[in-house]
Amino acid sequence: MLNGVNLNMLGRRDPTQYGGITIAELESRIYKWAREMELTVQCRQTNSEAEFIKWCHDAYDNTDGMVVNPAAWTHYAWSIHDALEPLKIPVVEVHLSNVDEREEWRRTSVISDVVAARFAGHGPDGYKMAMQYLKEHA
Ligand code: DQA
């Protein structure tokens, strides 16, 4: 479960887009859902694109499926596209906000052709939907 740039600031960002949840609260919800779904999950967040990419590389051998919210990187970071591309596991893209109904530049996802599914605009529940998807498809 990889969360990208600025998502550590949840709780202080625009509540109309992201609600009031903090990253710690989000992660503890994810761990609770994982227990209920009998999934083993590791949550990580970084503001470093290089670190995010390293974690994508690590997933190649060690992971059955991945949920990613690359945040703003989604819209321009072809480096993340290329890191995800070789993975043979299902990758699910999640966004808290409905990126398709926000500014024009948020409507582009450079990872759309390397993900198996996408959930946007469902708030934290989008992560649960992604986990459910992986439970069924990984
Ligand atoms: C986001 C949407 C992105 O456009 C934005 O840059 C984010 C968060 C979301 O979860 O809604 O930081 O990925």
Backbone and ligand atoms as CSV (ligand in chain L), in Angstrom:
chain,resi,resn,atom,element,x,y,z
A,1,MET,N,N,0.860,-1.168,0.000
A,1,MET,CA,C,0.000,0.000,0.000
A,1,MET,C,C,0.903,1.226,0.000
A,2,LEU,N,N,1.038,1.855,-1.184
A,2,LEU,CA,C,1.985,2.969,-1.287
A,2,LEU,C,C,1.242,4.289,-1.468
A,3,ASN,N,N,1.478,5.207,-0.549
A,3,ASN,CA,C,0.936,6.557,-0.666
A,3,ASN,C,C,2.068,7.529,-0.952
A,4,GLY,N,N,1.824,8.421,-1.912
A,4,GLY,CA,C,2.882,9.299,-2.373
A,4,GLY,C,C,2.858,10.696,-1.791
A,5,VAL,N,N,3.405,11.565,-2.571
A,5,VAL,CA,C,3.795,12.912,-2.155
A,5,VAL,C,C,2.625,13.738,-1.568
A,6,ASN,N,N,2.897,14.339,-0.439
A,6,ASN,CA,C,1.976,15.230,0.287
A,6,ASN,C,C,0.853,14.508,1.040
A,7,LEU,N,N,0.788,13.198,0.913
A,7,LEU,CA,C,-0.302,12.509,1.613
A,7,LEU,C,C,-0.040,12.413,3.125
A,8,ASN,N,N,1.203,12.673,3.531
A,8,ASN,CA,C,1.479,12.808,4.972
A,8,ASN,C,C,0.787,14.041,5.545
A,9,MET,N,N,0.343,14.943,4.680
A,9,MET,CA,C,-0.303,16.182,5.137
A,9,MET,C,C,-1.831,16.050,5.202
A,10,LEU,N,N,-2.340,14.851,4.964
A,10,LEU,CA,C,-3.786,14.651,5.110
A,10,LEU,C,C,-4.204,15.095,6.512
A,11,GLY,N,N,-5.370,15.685,6.587
A,11,GLY,CA,C,-5.809,16.261,7.869
A,11,GLY,C,C,-5.563,17.750,7.897
A,12,ARG,N,N,-4.596,18.191,7.055
A,12,ARG,CA,C,-4.305,19.624,6.948
A,12,ARG,C,C,-4.570,20.124,5.528
A,13,ARG,N,N,-4.892,19.203,4.630
A,13,ARG,CA,C,-5.165,19.600,3.241
A,13,ARG,C,C,-6.660,19.892,3.080
A,14,ASP,N,N,-7.048,20.353,1.900
A,14,ASP,CA,C,-8.427,20.793,1.642
A,14,ASP,C,C,-9.442,19.722,2.074
A,15,PRO,N,N,-10.203,20.003,3.152
A,15,PRO,CA,C,-11.127,18.979,3.644
A,15,PRO,C,C,-12.272,18.690,2.671
A,16,THR,N,N,-12.552,19.642,1.770
A,16,THR,CA,C,-13.642,19.379,0.816
A,16,THR,C,C,-13.214,18.307,-0.202
A,17,GLN,N,N,-11.910,18.144,-0.400
A,17,GLN,CA,C,-11.424,17.107,-1.321
A,17,GLN,C,C,-11.023,15.837,-0.585
A,18,TYR,N,N,-10.414,16.023,0.591
A,18,TYR,CA,C,-9.759,14.875,1.226
A,18,TYR,C,C,-10.375,14.481,2.571
A,19,GLY,N,N,-11.409,15.220,3.016
A,19,GLY,CA,C,-11.967,14.951,4.340
A,19,GLY,C,C,-10.962,15.329,5.412
A,20,GLY,N,N,-11.226,14.907,6.641
A,20,GLY,CA,C,-10.353,15.338,7.739
A,20,GLY,C,C,-9.389,14.264,8.185
A,21,ILE,N,N,-9.399,13.126,7.524
A,21,ILE,CA,C,-8.615,11.971,8.001
A,21,ILE,C,C,-7.108,12.234,7.872
A,22,THR,N,N,-6.356,11.786,8.860
A,22,THR,CA,C,-4.886,11.887,8.786
A,22,THR,C,C,-4.343,10.592,8.167
A,23,ILE,N,N,-3.081,10.632,7.776
A,23,ILE,CA,C,-2.468,9.427,7.184
A,23,ILE,C,C,-2.424,8.295,8.221
A,24,ALA,N,N,-2.189,8.649,9.482
A,24,ALA,CA,C,-2.136,7.610,10.531
A,24,ALA,C,C,-3.511,6.953,10.682
A,25,GLU,N,N,-4.562,7.780,10.649
A,25,GLU,CA,C,-5.921,7.222,10.762
A,25,GLU,C,C,-6.258,6.361,9.541
A,26,LEU,N,N,-5.856,6.854,8.370
A,26,LEU,CA,C,-6.098,6.088,7.141
A,26,LEU,C,C,-5.399,4.726,7.216
A,27,GLU,N,N,-4.145,4.754,7.633
A,27,GLU,CA,C,-3.390,3.494,7.694
A,27,GLU,C,C,-3.979,2.551,8.736
A,28,SER,N,N,-4.453,3.100,9.855
A,28,SER,CA,C,-5.004,2.164,10.851
A,28,SER,C,C,-6.326,1.585,10.356
A,29,ARG,N,N,-7.082,2.358,9.557
A,29,ARG,CA,C,-8.286,1.788,8.934
A,29,ARG,C,C,-7.916,0.664,7.961
A,30,ILE,N,N,-6.863,0.918,7.190
A,30,ILE,CA,C,-6.424,-0.085,6.206
A,30,ILE,C,C,-5.997,-1.376,6.908
A,31,TYR,N,N,-5.261,-1.235,8.022
A,31,TYR,CA,C,-4.835,-2.443,8.751
A,31,TYR,C,C,-6.043,-3.188,9.335
A,32,LYS,N,N,-7.042,-2.429,9.766
A,32,LYS,CA,C,-8.262,-3.062,10.304
A,32,LYS,C,C,-8.977,-3.834,9.186
A,33,TRP,N,N,-9.119,-3.185,8.015
A,33,TRP,CA,C,-9.761,-3.883,6.876
A,33,TRP,C,C,-8.959,-5.118,6.501
A,34,ALA,N,N,-7.634,-4.997,6.543
A,34,ALA,CA,C,-6.780,-6.132,6.177
A,34,ALA,C,C,-7.046,-7.314,7.112
A,35,ARG,N,N,-7.160,-7.033,8.404
A,35,ARG,CA,C,-7.446,-8.120,9.360
A,35,ARG,C,C,-8.786,-8.770,9.028
A,36,GLU,N,N,-9.793,-7.916,8.742
A,36,GLU,CA,C,-11.128,-8.450,8.435
A,36,GLU,C,C,-11.103,-9.289,7.150
A,37,MET,N,N,-10.296,-8.858,6.181
A,37,MET,CA,C,-10.253,-9.561,4.884
A,37,MET,C,C,-9.193,-10.659,4.856
A,38,GLU,N,N,-8.480,-10.802,5.981
A,38,GLU,CA,C,-7.389,-11.789,6.065
A,38,GLU,C,C,-6.327,-11.557,4.990
A,39,LEU,N,N,-5.922,-10.306,4.875
A,39,LEU,CA,C,-4.834,-9.919,3.972
A,39,LEU,C,C,-3.667,-9.421,4.815
A,40,THR,N,N,-2.468,-9.644,4.341
A,40,THR,CA,C,-1.290,-9.071,4.992
A,40,THR,C,C,-0.899,-7.829,4.203
A,41,VAL,N,N,-0.916,-6.697,4.884
A,41,VAL,CA,C,-0.692,-5.417,4.204
A,41,VAL,C,C,0.437,-4.664,4.892
A,42,GLN,N,N,1.218,-3.968,4.089
A,42,GLN,CA,C,2.222,-3.054,4.628
A,42,GLN,C,C,1.944,-1.674,4.030
A,43,CYS,N,N,1.701,-0.683,4.898
A,43,CYS,CA,C,1.421,0.685,4.430
A,43,CYS,C,C,2.699,1.514,4.469
A,44,ARG,N,N,2.938,2.241,3.375
A,44,ARG,CA,C,4.102,3.132,3.326
A,44,ARG,C,C,3.710,4.436,2.667
A,45,GLN,N,N,4.331,5.519,3.144
A,45,GLN,CA,C,4.127,6.841,2.525
A,45,GLN,C,C,5.474,7.514,2.403
A,46,THR,N,N,5.676,8.210,1.284
A,46,THR,CA,C,6.916,8.967,1.114
A,46,THR,C,C,6.677,10.203,0.265
A,47,ASN,N,N,7.530,11.201,0.478
A,47,ASN,CA,C,7.542,12.383,-0.393
A,47,ASN,C,C,8.690,12.316,-1.393
A,48,SER,N,N,9.406,11.200,-1.381
A,48,SER,CA,C,10.548,11.037,-2.279
A,48,SER,C,C,10.156,10.129,-3.450
A,49,GLU,N,N,10.208,10.674,-4.629
A,49,GLU,CA,C,9.857,9.881,-5.817
A,49,GLU,C,C,10.790,8.674,-5.949
A,50,ALA,N,N,12.057,8.888,-5.639
A,50,ALA,CA,C,13.039,7.795,-5.737
A,50,ALA,C,C,12.673,6.651,-4.794
A,51,GLU,N,N,12.244,7.006,-3.588
A,51,GLU,CA,C,11.886,5.974,-2.620
A,51,GLU,C,C,10.638,5.218,-3.082
A,52,PHE,N,N,9.671,5.968,-3.590
A,52,PHE,CA,C,8.441,5.351,-4.103
A,52,PHE,C,C,8.789,4.338,-5.195
A,53,ILE,N,N,9.686,4.727,-6.081
A,53,ILE,CA,C,10.098,3.859,-7.186
A,53,ILE,C,C,10.832,2.626,-6.655
A,54,LYS,N,N,11.674,2.823,-5.660
A,54,LYS,CA,C,12.393,1.693,-5.048
A,54,LYS,C,C,11.398,0.677,-4.489
A,55,TRP,N,N,10.344,1.175,-3.840
A,55,TRP,CA,C,9.334,0.269,-3.271
A,55,TRP,C,C,8.587,-0.474,-4.379
A,56,CYS,N,N,8.368,0.177,-5.507
A,56,CYS,CA,C,7.750,-0.511,-6.656
A,56,CYS,C,C,8.676,-1.630,-7.128
A,57,HIS,N,N,9.977,-1.361,-7.195
A,57,HIS,CA,C,10.937,-2.392,-7.606
A,57,HIS,C,C,10.916,-3.553,-6.606
A,58,ASP,N,N,10.887,-3.227,-5.322
A,58,ASP,CA,C,10.897,-4.272,-4.281
A,58,ASP,C,C,9.686,-5.199,-4.418
A,59,ALA,N,N,8.577,-4.633,-4.890
A,59,ALA,CA,C,7.332,-5.415,-4.990
A,59,ALA,C,C,7.447,-6.508,-6.038
A,60,TYR,N,N,8.398,-6.379,-6.935
A,60,TYR,CA,C,8.525,-7.346,-8.031
A,60,TYR,C,C,8.632,-8.780,-7.495
A,61,ASP,N,N,9.430,-8.949,-6.439
A,61,ASP,CA,C,9.644,-10.296,-5.923
A,61,ASP,C,C,8.862,-10.626,-4.656
A,62,ASN,N,N,8.379,-9.604,-3.971
A,62,ASN,CA,C,7.910,-9.838,-2.599
A,62,ASN,C,C,6.426,-9.651,-2.366
A,63,THR,N,N,5.663,-9.335,-3.388
A,63,THR,CA,C,4.293,-8.885,-3.147
A,63,THR,C,C,3.335,-9.535,-4.135
A,64,ASP,N,N,2.125,-9.810,-3.646
A,64,ASP,CA,C,1.114,-10.437,-4.526
A,64,ASP,C,C,0.255,-9.411,-5.251
A,65,GLY,N,N,0.199,-8.202,-4.695
A,65,GLY,CA,C,-0.619,-7.155,-5.298
A,65,GLY,C,C,-0.280,-5.837,-4.651
A,66,MET,N,N,-0.601,-4.757,-5.317
A,66,MET,CA,C,-0.208,-3.458,-4.773
A,66,MET,C,C,-1.313,-2.425,-4.998
A,67,VAL,N,N,-1.513,-1.594,-3.985
A,67,VAL,CA,C,-2.408,-0.442,-4.107
A,67,VAL,C,C,-1.523,0.789,-4.089
A,68,VAL,N,N,-1.699,1.672,-5.071
A,68,VAL,CA,C,-0.880,2.887,-5.106
A,68,VAL,C,C,-1.756,4.126,-5.214
A,69,ASN,N,N,-1.418,5.112,-4.415
A,69,ASN,CA,C,-1.935,6.461,-4.628
A,69,ASN,C,C,-0.696,7.345,-4.798
A,70,PRO,N,N,-0.254,7.543,-6.051
A,70,PRO,CA,C,0.957,8.346,-6.251
A,70,PRO,C,C,0.710,9.848,-6.109
A,71,ALA,N,N,-0.533,10.225,-5.730
A,71,ALA,CA,C,-0.883,11.640,-5.514
A,71,ALA,C,C,-0.504,12.465,-6.753
A,72,ALA,N,N,0.138,13.609,-6.590
A,72,ALA,CA,C,0.412,14.482,-7.744
A,72,ALA,C,C,1.297,13.811,-8.790
A,73,TRP,N,N,2.131,12.854,-8.372
A,73,TRP,CA,C,2.989,12.150,-9.346
A,73,TRP,C,C,2.157,11.439,-10.415
A,74,THR,N,N,0.947,11.032,-10.024
A,74,THR,CA,C,0.039,10.351,-10.958
A,74,THR,C,C,-0.044,11.071,-12.297
A,75,HIS,N,N,0.011,12.403,-12.214
A,75,HIS,CA,C,-0.345,13.211,-13.382
A,75,HIS,C,C,0.836,13.496,-14.306
A,76,TYR,N,N,2.059,13.186,-13.851
A,76,TYR,CA,C,3.197,13.526,-14.719
A,76,TYR,C,C,4.416,12.611,-14.584
A,77,ALA,N,N,4.432,11.708,-13.598
A,77,ALA,CA,C,5.695,10.983,-13.316
A,77,ALA,C,C,5.789,9.693,-14.136
A,78,TRP,N,N,6.319,9.827,-15.358
A,78,TRP,CA,C,6.500,8.654,-16.205
A,78,TRP,C,C,7.487,7.678,-15.583
A,79,SER,N,N,8.342,8.154,-14.693
A,79,SER,CA,C,9.269,7.274,-13.971
A,79,SER,C,C,8.483,6.251,-13.147
A,80,ILE,N,N,7.360,6.660,-12.602
A,80,ILE,CA,C,6.538,5.726,-11.808
A,80,ILE,C,C,5.807,4.765,-12.749
A,81,HIS,N,N,5.332,5.265,-13.861
A,81,HIS,CA,C,4.770,4.371,-14.889
A,81,HIS,C,C,5.763,3.260,-15.228
A,82,ASP,N,N,7.009,3.659,-15.495
A,82,ASP,CA,C,8.013,2.688,-15.930
A,82,ASP,C,C,8.423,1.738,-14.808
A,83,ALA,N,N,8.301,2.187,-13.566
A,83,ALA,CA,C,8.603,1.299,-12.429
A,83,ALA,C,C,7.498,0.260,-12.247
A,84,LEU,N,N,6.267,0.650,-12.547
A,84,LEU,CA,C,5.140,-0.273,-12.370
A,84,LEU,C,C,5.015,-1.249,-13.532
A,85,GLU,N,N,5.438,-0.802,-14.704
A,85,GLU,CA,C,5.205,-1.566,-15.930
A,85,GLU,C,C,5.703,-3.023,-15.870
A,86,PRO,N,N,6.921,-3.299,-15.342
A,86,PRO,CA,C,7.390,-4.695,-15.360
A,86,PRO,C,C,6.706,-5.608,-14.353
A,87,LEU,N,N,5.936,-5.054,-13.411
A,87,LEU,CA,C,5.356,-5.884,-12.351
A,87,LEU,C,C,4.346,-6.860,-12.941
A,88,LYS,N,N,4.413,-8.087,-12.455
A,88,LYS,CA,C,3.490,-9.108,-12.967
A,88,LYS,C,C,2.293,-9.276,-12.039
A,89,ILE,N,N,2.236,-8.463,-11.002
A,89,ILE,CA,C,1.154,-8.541,-10.016
A,89,ILE,C,C,0.113,-7.466,-10.342
A,90,PRO,N,N,-1.148,-7.645,-9.899
A,90,PRO,CA,C,-2.122,-6.579,-10.125
A,90,PRO,C,C,-1.825,-5.340,-9.271
A,91,VAL,N,N,-1.874,-4.201,-9.917
A,91,VAL,CA,C,-1.677,-2.913,-9.225
A,91,VAL,C,C,-2.983,-2.127,-9.347
A,92,VAL,N,N,-3.457,-1.589,-8.230
A,92,VAL,CA,C,-4.698,-0.817,-8.232
A,92,VAL,C,C,-4.392,0.635,-7.869
A,93,GLU,N,N,-4.905,1.544,-8.670
A,93,GLU,CA,C,-4.718,2.995,-8.453
A,93,GLU,C,C,-5.890,3.532,-7.628
A,94,VAL,N,N,-5.558,4.297,-6.600
A,94,VAL,CA,C,-6.593,4.880,-5.738
A,94,VAL,C,C,-6.365,6.377,-5.588
A,95,HIS,N,N,-7.453,7.124,-5.584
A,95,HIS,CA,C,-7.417,8.549,-5.215
A,95,HIS,C,C,-8.575,8.830,-4.272
A,96,LEU,N,N,-8.281,9.568,-3.230
A,96,LEU,CA,C,-9.332,9.937,-2.280
A,96,LEU,C,C,-10.386,10.797,-2.974
A,97,SER,N,N,-9.926,11.785,-3.728
A,97,SER,CA,C,-10.835,12.734,-4.379
A,97,SER,C,C,-11.193,12.236,-5.772
A,98,ASN,N,N,-12.218,12.846,-6.331
A,98,ASN,CA,C,-12.636,12.474,-7.680
A,98,ASN,C,C,-11.826,13.286,-8.694
A,99,VAL,N,N,-10.636,12.796,-8.987
A,99,VAL,CA,C,-9.698,13.526,-9.843
A,99,VAL,C,C,-10.277,13.835,-11.230
A,100,ASP,N,N,-11.252,13.032,-11.659
A,100,ASP,CA,C,-11.829,13.249,-12.992
A,100,ASP,C,C,-12.776,14.439,-13.044
A,101,GLU,N,N,-13.116,14.960,-11.877
A,101,GLU,CA,C,-14.013,16.115,-11.861
A,101,GLU,C,C,-13.361,17.327,-11.223
A,102,ARG,N,N,-12.024,17.315,-11.193
A,102,ARG,CA,C,-11.303,18.463,-10.639
A,102,ARG,C,C,-10.603,19.204,-11.783
A,103,GLU,N,N,-9.489,19.865,-11.506
A,103,GLU,CA,C,-8.797,20.624,-12.551
A,103,GLU,C,C,-8.410,19.706,-13.709
A,104,GLU,N,N,-8.304,20.283,-14.876
A,104,GLU,CA,C,-7.966,19.540,-16.098
A,104,GLU,C,C,-6.691,18.680,-15.906
A,105,TRP,N,N,-5.667,19.272,-15.284
A,105,TRP,CA,C,-4.386,18.558,-15.181
A,105,TRP,C,C,-4.470,17.314,-14.314
A,106,ARG,N,N,-5.485,17.246,-13.445
A,106,ARG,CA,C,-5.623,16.045,-12.589
A,106,ARG,C,C,-6.319,14.910,-13.331
A,107,ARG,N,N,-6.868,15.205,-14.500
A,107,ARG,CA,C,-7.629,14.166,-15.228
A,107,ARG,C,C,-6.718,13.204,-15.970
A,108,THR,N,N,-5.443,13.581,-16.105
A,108,THR,CA,C,-4.473,12.691,-16.736
A,108,THR,C,C,-3.861,11.784,-15.678
A,109,SER,N,N,-3.852,10.479,-15.976
A,109,SER,CA,C,-3.087,9.555,-15.136
A,109,SER,C,C,-2.075,8.860,-16.033
A,110,VAL,N,N,-0.803,9.074,-15.765
A,110,VAL,CA,C,0.225,8.448,-16.604
A,110,VAL,C,C,0.388,6.951,-16.279
A,111,ILE,N,N,-0.280,6.484,-15.225
A,111,ILE,CA,C,-0.158,5.057,-14.880
A,111,ILE,C,C,-1.380,4.245,-15.327
A,112,SER,N,N,-2.324,4.896,-15.991
A,112,SER,CA,C,-3.606,4.217,-16.268
A,112,SER,C,C,-3.435,2.925,-17.077
A,113,ASP,N,N,-2.443,2.861,-17.953
A,113,ASP,CA,C,-2.312,1.642,-18.763
A,113,ASP,C,C,-1.517,0.539,-18.067
A,114,VAL,N,N,-1.017,0.798,-16.872
A,114,VAL,CA,C,-0.280,-0.260,-16.154
A,114,VAL,C,C,-0.981,-0.665,-14.848
A,115,VAL,N,N,-2.214,-0.208,-14.658
A,115,VAL,CA,C,-2.967,-0.635,-13.472
A,115,VAL,C,C,-4.126,-1.519,-13.899
A,116,ALA,N,N,-4.516,-2.407,-12.974
A,116,ALA,CA,C,-5.586,-3.353,-13.274
A,116,ALA,C,C,-6.949,-2.740,-12.984
A,117,ALA,N,N,-6.994,-1.782,-12.055
A,117,ALA,CA,C,-8.261,-1.161,-11.673
A,117,ALA,C,C,-7.966,0.181,-11.037
A,118,ARG,N,N,-9.014,1.000,-10.935
A,118,ARG,CA,C,-8.836,2.355,-10.401
A,118,ARG,C,C,-10.090,2.745,-9.615
A,119,PHE,N,N,-9.891,3.286,-8.421
A,119,PHE,CA,C,-11.001,3.777,-7.614
A,119,PHE,C,C,-10.692,5.211,-7.212
A,120,ALA,N,N,-11.501,6.148,-7.647
A,120,ALA,CA,C,-11.254,7.569,-7.339
A,120,ALA,C,C,-12.545,8.212,-6.877
A,121,GLY,N,N,-12.430,9.035,-5.830
A,121,GLY,CA,C,-13.584,9.804,-5.376
A,121,GLY,C,C,-14.411,9.103,-4.320
A,122,HIS,N,N,-13.899,8.026,-3.767
A,122,HIS,CA,C,-14.642,7.303,-2.724
A,122,HIS,C,C,-14.069,7.566,-1.338
A,123,GLY,N,N,-13.159,8.539,-1.234
A,123,GLY,CA,C,-12.517,8.804,0.056
A,123,GLY,C,C,-11.737,7.576,0.509
A,124,PRO,N,N,-11.578,7.405,1.832
A,124,PRO,CA,C,-10.826,6.254,2.344
A,124,PRO,C,C,-11.385,4.911,1.882
A,125,ASP,N,N,-12.695,4.843,1.639
A,125,ASP,CA,C,-13.295,3.563,1.218
A,125,ASP,C,C,-12.723,3.061,-0.108
A,126,GLY,N,N,-12.146,3.978,-0.903
A,126,GLY,CA,C,-11.515,3.565,-2.163
A,126,GLY,C,C,-10.390,2.565,-1.910
A,127,TYR,N,N,-9.699,2.737,-0.791
A,127,TYR,CA,C,-8.614,1.798,-0.445
A,127,TYR,C,C,-9.202,0.419,-0.114
A,128,LYS,N,N,-10.352,0.437,0.560
A,128,LYS,CA,C,-11.007,-0.835,0.898
A,128,LYS,C,C,-11.452,-1.549,-0.386
A,129,MET,N,N,-11.991,-0.743,-1.323
A,129,MET,CA,C,-12.423,-1.322,-2.607
A,129,MET,C,C,-11.235,-1.937,-3.343
A,130,ALA,N,N,-10.095,-1.244,-3.272
A,130,ALA,CA,C,-8.884,-1.744,-3.938
A,130,ALA,C,C,-8.427,-3.046,-3.281
A,131,MET,N,N,-8.504,-3.110,-1.950
A,131,MET,CA,C,-8.104,-4.326,-1.237
A,131,MET,C,C,-9.030,-5.481,-1.598
A,132,GLN,N,N,-10.312,-5.180,-1.687
A,132,GLN,CA,C,-11.293,-6.193,-2.074
A,132,GLN,C,C,-10.979,-6.709,-3.480
A,133,TYR,N,N,-10.627,-5.768,-4.358
A,133,TYR,CA,C,-10.273,-6.135,-5.732
A,133,TYR,C,C,-9.074,-7.099,-5.716
A,134,LEU,N,N,-8.064,-6.755,-4.904
A,134,LEU,CA,C,-6.861,-7.599,-4.867
A,134,LEU,C,C,-7.161,-8.957,-4.235
A,135,LYS,N,N,-8.029,-8.947,-3.242
A,135,LYS,CA,C,-8.412,-10.221,-2.609
A,135,LYS,C,C,-8.999,-11.164,-3.681
A,136,GLU,N,N,-9.755,-10.580,-4.603
A,136,GLU,CA,C,-10.415,-11.389,-5.630
A,136,GLU,C,C,-9.504,-11.699,-6.835
A,137,HIS,N,N,-8.531,-10.825,-7.092
A,137,HIS,CA,C,-7.764,-10.967,-8.342
A,137,HIS,C,C,-6.279,-11.297,-8.170
A,138,ALA,N,N,-5.739,-11.137,-6.949
A,138,ALA,CA,C,-4.278,-11.346,-6.811
A,138,ALA,C,C,-3.941,-12.830,-6.670
L,1,DQA,C1,C,-4.885,12.599,-4.884
L,1,DQA,C2,C,-5.294,13.479,-6.054
L,1,DQA,C3,C,-4.099,14.183,-6.664
L,1,DQA,O1,O,-4.497,14.995,-7.759
L,1,DQA,C4,C,-3.438,15.071,-5.630
L,1,DQA,O2,O,-2.282,15.668,-6.166
L,1,DQA,C5,C,-3.178,14.384,-4.341
L,1,DQA,C6,C,-4.085,13.365,-3.848
L,1,DQA,C7,C,-6.101,11.977,-4.178
L,1,DQA,O3,O,-5.904,11.033,-3.432
L,1,DQA,O4,O,-7.218,12.461,-4.337
L,1,DQA,O5,O,-2.222,14.732,-3.639
L,1,DQA,O6,O,-4.101,11.524,-5.393
